């Protein structure tokens, strides 16, 4: 079983690139048993989504001013 440090690194990498099947399975298996890593994954996804939403709104406001 991989450590929480390994899994959190994979979760972070998974935000930027597609993980291999083995990596995705390792994350899935680990987060089924580890509430801390599950929370980390949820929070990371939320932060990524919020940042994307912010930049999209900022860009649309800049486009309207032009």
N, C-alpha and C positions, 0 to 999 in steps of 0.2 A: 504494500500500500504506500502511496506517495505521501509526502509530508504536506502540511498546510502551506508551507512556504512554496513548495513546488506547484501546488494546485492554484494558489493565488497568482503565481507567475503565469500559469496557463490561462487563467481567467482573464488576466490583463492582456495577454497576447491574443486571446480569442476576440477581443474587442477590435483588433486591428487586422487580423487575418483569420482565414479559416483553419481551424485545427484539424489534425489528422483524426481518423476514426478512433484510433487508440487513445489519443489525447482527450478527445471528447468523452469517450467512455470512462477514462480515469477521472475526469472532472465530475461527470454525472454520478459515478459510484461514490466518490468522496463526499459530494455535497448532500447525498442521501443520508449520510451518517454524521456530517459535521455541520452543526448550526452556524458556527462562526464563518466558515467558508461559504455557506449558503447566503448568509447575510452580506458577505463581501461581494459575492456575485451580483446580488440584487442591488446593492448600493452602487457598484461600478456601472451596471447597466443604467441605473437611474441618472447618475452623473453624466454619462455619455449622452443620454437622450436629452437631458436638460441643456447641456452645452450645445448640442446640435440645434435644438429649438431656439436658443438664444442667438446663435450666429445666423440662423435663417431669418429670424425676425429683424435683427440688426441690418442684414443685407437688404431685406425688403424695404426697410425704412430709408436706407441710403438710396435705393433705386427710385423711390418715390420723390425724394428731394432733387434728384438730377433732372 
